[in-house]
Amino acid sequence: MDKDTFTADDFVGESTINVIEIVALGAEKGKMVLPPQKYNVVLADRTYHGEIRVGFTFTAKA
C-alpha cells in the first residue's frame, strides 16, 4: 500500500520472498543479516516497473 494524506491508500503490488536459507543460517549462527539491496520490479511480461529495496535481519531467540 502507498500512503496518502487526503485520499485512501492504494494497493501497489505484492511479492513473495523466500527466506528459508536466511532463517536456517540465522538459526545456525545465531544471527543473519542481509543488508538492504535494490531489486528490479519486473512483471510477467518482462516489463520493468521500478525498484524496491529489501533488507532482512534474523536473530535466533536465546
KOLTI-509200 format. One record per atom (N, C-alpha, C, O, CB): x, y, z; residue in one letter; residue number from 1. Coordinates in nm, 4 decimals, padded with zeros to 6 digits. Glycine has a CB too. Layout:
// residues N
<vofi <X Y Z> A NUM>,
...
***
This chain:
// residues 62
<vofi <00.0851 -00.1177 00.0000> M 1>,
<vofi <00.0000 00.0000 00.0000> M 1>,
<vofi <00.0896 00.1239 00.0000> M 1>,
<vofi <00.1963 00.1263 00.0613> M 1>,
<vofi <-00.0968 -00.0001 00.1229> M 1>,
<vofi <00.0426 00.2258 -00.0706> D 2>,
<vofi <00.1113 00.3529 -00.0585> D 2>,
<vofi <00.0470 00.4281 00.0580> D 2>,
<vofi <-00.0460 00.3770 00.1204> D 2>,
<vofi <00.1041 00.4356 -00.1923> D 2>,
<vofi <00.0941 00.5454 00.0870> K 3>,
<vofi <00.0374 00.6227 00.1971> K 3>,
<vofi <-00.0053 00.7577 00.1424> K 3>,
<vofi <00.0774 00.8359 00.0954> K 3>,
<vofi <00.1395 00.6391 00.3146> K 3>,
<vofi <-00.1345 00.7842 00.1489> D 4>,
<vofi <-00.1897 00.9114 00.1042> D 4>,
<vofi <-00.2419 00.9882 00.2251> D 4>,
<vofi <-00.2932 00.9290 00.3201> D 4>,
<vofi <-00.3025 00.8896 -00.0006> D 4>,
<vofi <-00.2284 01.1195 00.2206> T 5>,
<vofi <-00.2746 01.2021 00.3322> T 5>,
<vofi <-00.4242 01.2307 00.3238> T 5>,
<vofi <-00.4945 01.2192 00.4242> T 5>,
<vofi <-00.1973 01.3332 00.3357> T 5>,
<vofi <-00.4736 01.2672 00.2072> F 6>,
<vofi <-00.6121 01.3120 00.1956> F 6>,
<vofi <-00.7043 01.2140 00.1225> F 6>,
<vofi <-00.8256 01.2346 00.1184> F 6>,
<vofi <-00.6153 01.4433 00.1255> F 6>,
<vofi <-00.6483 01.1090 00.0655> T 7>,
<vofi <-00.7301 01.0083 -00.0023> T 7>,
<vofi <-00.6922 00.8706 00.0497> T 7>,
<vofi <-00.5956 00.8560 00.1247> T 7>,
<vofi <-00.7120 01.0157 -00.1568> T 7>,
<vofi <-00.7685 00.7699 00.0098> A 8>,
<vofi <-00.7431 00.6345 00.0572> A 8>,
<vofi <-00.6084 00.5828 00.0044> A 8>,
<vofi <-00.5684 00.6150 -00.1075> A 8>,
<vofi <-00.8574 00.5405 00.0141> A 8>,
<vofi <-00.5396 00.5031 00.0855> D 9>,
<vofi <-00.4159 00.4397 00.0416> D 9>,
<vofi <-00.4480 00.3425 -00.0715> D 9>,
<vofi <-00.5556 00.2827 -00.0742> D 9>,
<vofi <-00.3453 00.3664 00.1598> D 9>,
<vofi <-00.3544 00.3271 -00.1644> D 10>,
<vofi <-00.3749 00.2417 -00.2808> D 10>,
<vofi <-00.2836 00.1199 -00.2753> D 10>,
<vofi <-00.1697 00.1283 -00.2294> D 10>,
<vofi <-00.3505 00.3204 -00.4097> D 10>,
<vofi <-00.3344 00.0075 -00.3222> F 11>,
<vofi <-00.2551 -00.1138 -00.3358> F 11>,
<vofi <-00.1551 -00.0930 -00.4489> F 11>,
<vofi <-00.1932 -00.0514 -00.5583> F 11>,
<vofi <-00.3457 -00.2383 -00.3627> F 11>,
<vofi <-00.0276 -00.1215 -00.4235> V 12>,
<vofi <00.0735 -00.1021 -00.5265> V 12>,
<vofi <00.1387 -00.2324 -00.5714> V 12>,
<vofi <00.2183 -00.2313 -00.6653> V 12>,
<vofi <00.1791 -00.0079 -00.4767> V 12>,
<vofi <00.1074 -00.3435 -00.5077> G 13>,
<vofi <00.1616 -00.4713 -00.5516> G 13>,
<vofi <00.1955 -00.5619 -00.4355> G 13>,
<vofi <00.1764 -00.5273 -00.3189> G 13>,
<vofi <00.2837 -00.4497 -00.6358> G 13>,
<vofi <00.2463 -00.6790 -00.4704> E 14>,
<vofi <00.2866 -00.7747 -00.3687> E 14>,
<vofi <00.4013 -00.8584 -00.4225> E 14>,
<vofi <00.4259 -00.8634 -00.5430> E 14>,
<vofi <00.1678 -00.8643 -00.3262> E 14>,
<vofi <00.4700 -00.9231 -00.3316> S 15>,
<vofi <00.5816 -01.0075 -00.3698> S 15>,
<vofi <00.5957 -01.1195 -00.2685> S 15>,
<vofi <00.5500 -01.1082 -00.1548> S 15>,
<vofi <00.7123 -00.9258 -00.3804> S 15>,
<vofi <00.6583 -01.2261 -00.3103> T 16>,
<vofi <00.6910 -01.3361 -00.2210> T 16>,
<vofi <00.8421 -01.3430 -00.2101> T 16>,
<vofi <00.9123 -01.3456 -00.3112> T 16>,
<vofi <00.6313 -01.4713 -00.2717> T 16>,
<vofi <00.8920 -01.3460 -00.0879> I 17>,
<vofi <01.0357 -01.3524 -00.0650> I 17>,
<vofi <01.0651 -01.4807 00.0111> I 17>,
<vofi <01.0133 -01.5016 00.1208> I 17>,
<vofi <01.0872 -01.2270 00.0132> I 17>,
<vofi <01.1483 -01.5666 -00.0469> N 18>,
<vofi <01.1853 -01.6919 00.0164> N 18>,
<vofi <01.2969 -01.6651 00.1168> N 18>,
<vofi <01.4059 -01.6227 00.0783> N 18>,
<vofi <01.2291 -01.7971 -00.0893> N 18>,
<vofi <01.2707 -01.6894 00.2448> V 19>,
<vofi <01.3684 -01.6613 00.3496> V 19>,
<vofi <01.4167 -01.7885 00.4200> V 19>,
<vofi <01.4794 -01.7807 00.5256> V 19>,
<vofi <01.3087 -01.5660 00.4513> V 19>,
<vofi <01.3880 -01.9039 00.3628> I 20>,
<vofi <01.4239 -02.0301 00.4283> I 20>,
<vofi <01.5742 -02.0375 00.4570> I 20>,
<vofi <01.6137 -02.0727 00.5682> I 20>,
<vofi <01.3814 -02.1493 00.3410> I 20>,
<vofi <01.6577 -02.0050 00.3592> E 21>,
<vofi <01.8023 -02.0129 00.3798> E 21>,
<vofi <01.8505 -01.9105 00.4823> E 21>,
<vofi <01.9393 -01.9405 00.5621> E 21>,
<vofi <01.8754 -01.9921 00.2475> E 21>,
<vofi <01.7934 -01.7908 00.4812> I 22>,
<vofi <01.8331 -01.6875 00.5773> I 22>,
<vofi <01.7970 -01.7304 00.7187> I 22>,
<vofi <01.8771 -01.7143 00.8107> I 22>,
<vofi <01.7659 -01.5526 00.5435> I 22>,
<vofi <01.6775 -01.7845 00.7368> V 23>,
<vofi <01.6347 -01.8307 00.8689> V 23>,
<vofi <01.7215 -01.9488 00.9139> V 23>,
<vofi <01.7619 -01.9548 01.0300> V 23>,
<vofi <01.4846 -01.8711 00.8668> V 23>,
<vofi <01.7502 -02.0424 00.8232> A 24>,
<vofi <01.8327 -02.1578 00.8592> A 24>,
<vofi <01.9726 -02.1139 00.9023> A 24>,
<vofi <02.0241 -02.1615 01.0035> A 24>,
<vofi <01.8421 -02.2556 00.7411> A 24>,
<vofi <02.0341 -02.0234 00.8261> L 25>,
<vofi <02.1669 -01.9741 00.8632> L 25>,
<vofi <02.1618 -01.8943 00.9930> L 25>,
<vofi <02.2525 -01.9035 01.0757> L 25>,
<vofi <02.2249 -01.8876 00.7508> L 25>,
<vofi <02.0559 -01.8164 01.0105> G 26>,
<vofi <02.0407 -01.7398 01.1338> G 26>,
<vofi <02.0261 -01.8307 01.2541> G 26>,
<vofi <02.0833 -01.8030 01.3595> G 26>,
<vofi <01.9211 -01.6472 01.1243> G 26>,
<vofi <01.9505 -01.9386 01.2405> A 27>,
<vofi <01.9336 -02.0336 01.3499> A 27>,
<vofi <02.0659 -02.1029 01.3810> A 27>,
<vofi <02.0971 -02.1296 01.4971> A 27>,
<vofi <01.8255 -02.1375 01.3152> A 27>,
<vofi <02.1429 -02.1318 01.2773> E 28>,
<vofi <02.2723 -02.1994 01.2952> E 28>,
<vofi <02.3765 -02.1075 01.3573> E 28>,
<vofi <02.4507 -02.1489 01.4464> E 28>,
<vofi <02.3234 -02.2515 01.1614> E 28>,
<vofi <02.3825 -01.9838 01.3110> K 29>,
<vofi <02.4866 -01.8903 01.3546> K 29>,
<vofi <02.4411 -01.7959 01.4647> K 29>,
<vofi <02.5235 -01.7267 01.5246> K 29>,
<vofi <02.5344 -01.8100 01.2378> K 29>,
<vofi <02.3110 -01.7919 01.4923> G 30>,
<vofi <02.2589 -01.7017 01.5951> G 30>,
<vofi <02.2045 -01.5723 01.5375> G 30>,
<vofi <02.1157 -01.5108 01.5966> G 30>,
<vofi <02.3666 -01.6704 01.6952> G 30>,
<vofi <02.2564 -01.5299 01.4228> K 31>,
<vofi <02.2084 -01.4072 01.3590> K 31>,
<vofi <02.2457 -01.4097 01.2120> K 31>,
<vofi <02.3531 -01.4574 01.1754> K 31>,
<vofi <02.2670 -01.2811 01.4283> K 31>,
<vofi <02.1585 -01.3593 01.1290> M 32>,
<vofi <02.1850 -01.3483 00.9850> M 32>,
<vofi <02.1323 -01.2137 00.9386> M 32>,
<vofi <02.0173 -01.1787 00.9651> M 32>,
<vofi <02.1185 -01.4662 00.9042> M 32>,
<vofi <02.2167 -01.1383 00.8691> V 33>,
<vofi <02.1788 -01.0064 00.8201> V 33>,
<vofi <02.1980 -01.0020 00.6693> V 33>,
<vofi <02.3046 -01.0353 00.6177> V 33>,
<vofi <02.2615 -00.8951 00.8896> V 33>,
<vofi <02.0943 -00.9608 00.6007> L 34>,
<vofi <02.1012 -00.9323 00.4578> L 34>,
<vofi <02.0779 -00.7824 00.4465> L 34>,
<vofi <01.9642 -00.7370 00.4596> L 34>,
<vofi <01.9948 -01.0171 00.3728> L 34>,
<vofi <02.1841 -00.7037 00.4223> P 35>,
<vofi <02.1659 -00.5588 00.4167> P 35>,
<vofi <02.0718 -00.5199 00.3025> P 35>,
<vofi <02.0588 -00.5936 00.2047> P 35>,
<vofi <02.3016 -00.4884 00.3999> P 35>,
<vofi <02.0065 -00.4044 00.3150> P 36>,
<vofi <01.9154 -00.3610 00.2090> P 36>,
<vofi <01.9830 -00.3602 00.0722> P 36>,
<vofi <02.0933 -00.3082 00.0553> P 36>,
<vofi <01.8612 -00.2225 00.2403> P 36>,
<vofi <01.9138 -00.4191 -00.0242> Q 37>,
<vofi <01.9617 -00.4246 -00.1608> Q 37>,
<vofi <01.8487 -00.3856 -00.2547> Q 37>,
<vofi <01.7311 -00.4042 -00.2235> Q 37>,
<vofi <02.0160 -00.5649 -00.1949> Q 37>,
<vofi <01.8857 -00.3315 -00.3696> K 38>,
<vofi <01.7879 -00.2903 -00.4692> K 38>,
<vofi <01.7538 -00.4084 -00.5592> K 38>,
<vofi <01.8423 -00.4783 -00.6086> K 38>,
<vofi <01.8411 -00.1717 -00.5526> K 38>,
<vofi <01.6251 -00.4292 -00.5796> Y 39>,
<vofi <01.5769 -00.5320 -00.6711> Y 39>,
<vofi <01.4846 -00.4669 -00.7732> Y 39>,
<vofi <01.4025 -00.3824 -00.7376> Y 39>,
<vofi <01.5035 -00.6461 -00.5942> Y 39>,
<vofi <01.4975 -00.5055 -00.8996> N 40>,
<vofi <01.4091 -00.4537 -01.0033> N 40>,
<vofi <01.2730 -00.5212 -00.9950> N 40>,
<vofi <01.2634 -00.6408 -00.9674> N 40>,
<vofi <01.4708 -00.4744 -01.1425> N 40>,
<vofi <01.1684 -00.4441 -01.0189> V 41>,
<vofi <01.0323 -00.4966 -01.0264> V 41>,
<vofi <01.0019 -00.5197 -01.1736> V 41>,
<vofi <00.9935 -00.4250 -01.2519> V 41>,
<vofi <00.9274 -00.3985 -00.9600> V 41>,
<vofi <00.9854 -00.6462 -01.2106> V 42>,
<vofi <00.9614 -00.6842 -01.3495> V 42>,
<vofi <00.8364 -00.7713 -01.3533> V 42>,
<vofi <00.8257 -00.8699 -01.2803> V 42>,
<vofi <01.0851 -00.7592 -01.4109> V 42>,
<vofi <00.7427 -00.7339 -01.4388> L 43>,
<vofi <00.6177 -00.8091 -01.4492> L 43>,
<vofi <00.6376 -00.9376 -01.5293> L 43>,
<vofi <00.7436 -00.9600 -01.5877> L 43>,
<vofi <00.5086 -00.7227 -01.5142> L 43>,
<vofi <00.5348 -01.0208 -01.5311> A 44>,
<vofi <00.5406 -01.1483 -01.6032> A 44>,
<vofi <00.5714 -01.1279 -01.7516> A 44>,
<vofi <00.6341 -01.2132 -01.8144> A 44>,
<vofi <00.4084 -01.2239 -01.5876> A 44>,
<vofi <00.5274 -01.0144 -01.8078> D 45>,
<vofi <00.5560 -00.9890 -01.9497> D 45>,
<vofi <00.6940 -00.9243 -01.9701> D 45>,
<vofi <00.7260 -00.8768 -02.0790> D 45>,
<vofi <00.4472 -00.8987 -02.0096> D 45>,
<vofi <00.7742 -00.9236 -01.8635> R 46>,
<vofi <00.9120 -00.8751 -01.8628> R 46>,
<vofi <00.9260 -00.7235 -01.8765> R 46>,
<vofi <01.0326 -00.6744 -01.9136> R 46>,
<vofi <00.9872 -00.9405 -01.9727> R 46>,
<vofi <00.8196 -00.6495 -01.8471> T 47>,
<vofi <00.8300 -00.5036 -01.8489> T 47>,
<vofi <00.8769 -00.4545 -01.7121> T 47>,
<vofi <00.8299 -00.5007 -01.6082> T 47>,
<vofi <00.6937 -00.4386 -01.8869> T 47>,
<vofi <00.9694 -00.3611 -01.7148> Y 48>,
<vofi <01.0262 -00.3020 -01.5934> Y 48>,
<vofi <00.9272 -00.2031 -01.5332> Y 48>,
<vofi <00.8705 -00.1200 -01.6041> Y 48>,
<vofi <01.1611 -00.2319 -01.6238> Y 48>,
<vofi <00.9067 -00.2125 -01.4014> H 49>,
<vofi <00.8123 -00.1234 -01.3343> H 49>,
<vofi <00.8692 -00.0608 -01.2084> H 49>,
<vofi <00.7947 -00.0335 -01.1143> H 49>,
<vofi <00.6871 -00.1981 -01.3004> H 49>,
<vofi <00.9984 -00.0377 -01.2048> G 50>,
<vofi <01.0573 00.0310 -01.0906> G 50>,
<vofi <01.1469 -00.0599 -01.0099> G 50>,
<vofi <01.1964 -00.1615 -01.0586> G 50>,
<vofi <00.9496 00.0873 -01.0023> G 50>,
<vofi <01.1668 -00.0205 -00.8840> E 51>,
<vofi <01.2541 -00.0984 -00.7976> E 51>,
<vofi <01.2050 -00.0939 -00.6541> E 51>,
<vofi <01.1257 -00.0079 -00.6157> E 51>,
<vofi <01.3977 -00.0474 -00.8062> E 51>,
<vofi <01.2543 -00.1884 -00.5765> I 52>,
<vofi <01.2223 -00.1955 -00.4340> I 52>,
<vofi <01.3512 -00.2290 -00.3599> I 52>,
<vofi <01.4354 -00.3027 -00.4113> I 52>,
<vofi <01.1098 -00.3022 -00.4046> I 52>,
<vofi <01.3664 -00.1754 -00.2403> R 53>,
<vofi <01.4819 -00.2078 -00.1570> R 53>,
<vofi <01.4334 -00.2975 -00.0444> R 53>,
<vofi <01.3347 -00.2670 00.0224> R 53>,
<vofi <01.5514 -00.0786 -00.1012> R 53>,
<vofi <01.5042 -00.4092 -00.0237> V 54>,
<vofi <01.4660 -00.5058 00.0786> V 54>,
<vofi <01.5886 -00.5426 00.1606> V 54>,
<vofi <01.6958 -00.5687 00.1061> V 54>,
<vofi <01.4022 -00.6321 00.0151> V 54>,
<vofi <01.5716 -00.5442 00.2913> G 55>,
<vofi <01.6755 -00.5906 00.3835> G 55>,
<vofi <01.6096 -00.6835 00.4844> G 55>,
<vofi <01.4881 -00.6796 00.5038> G 55>,
<vofi <01.7474 -00.4702 00.4555> G 55>,
<vofi <01.6906 -00.7669 00.5482> F 56>,
<vofi <01.6357 -00.8673 00.6385> F 56>,
<vofi <01.7354 -00.8952 00.7492> F 56>,
<vofi <01.8549 -00.9095 00.7231> F 56>,
<vofi <01.6006 -00.9971 00.5626> F 56>,
<vofi <01.6874 -00.9031 00.8733> T 57>,
<vofi <01.7701 -00.9438 00.9867> T 57>,
<vofi <01.6966 -01.0522 01.0627> T 57>,
<vofi <01.5808 -01.0346 01.1007> T 57>,
<vofi <01.8032 -00.8230 01.0798> T 57>,
<vofi <01.7639 -01.1650 01.0850> F 58>,
<vofi <01.7078 -01.2734 01.1642> F 58>,
<vofi <01.7977 -01.2933 01.2842> F 58>,
<vofi <01.9182 -01.3131 01.2689> F 58>,
<vofi <01.6940 -01.4049 01.0811> F 58>,
<vofi <01.7410 -01.2885 01.4031> T 59>,
<vofi <01.8158 -01.3146 01.5262> T 59>,
<vofi <01.7483 -01.4310 01.5979> T 59>,
<vofi <01.6290 -01.4268 01.6280> T 59>,
<vofi <01.8220 -01.1868 01.6184> T 59>,
<vofi <01.8272 -01.5352 01.6246> A 60>,
<vofi <01.7731 -01.6518 01.6950> A 60>,
<vofi <01.7383 -01.6146 01.8386> A 60>,
<vofi <01.8126 -01.5424 01.9052> A 60>,
<vofi <01.8741 -01.7690 01.6927> A 60>,
<vofi <01.6275 -01.6636 01.8840> K 61>,
<vofi <01.5841 -01.6384 02.0209> K 61>,
<vofi <01.6668 -01.7243 02.1158> K 61>,
<vofi <01.6816 -01.8448 02.0950> K 61>,
<vofi <01.4323 -01.6676 02.0378> K 61>,
<vofi <01.7194 -01.6627 02.2180> A 62>,
<vofi <01.8050 -01.7369 02.3139> A 62>,
<vofi <01.7240 -01.8268 02.4039> A 62>,
<vofi <01.7802 -01.8955 02.4893> A 62>,
<vofi <01.8861 -01.6404 02.3995> A 62>,
***
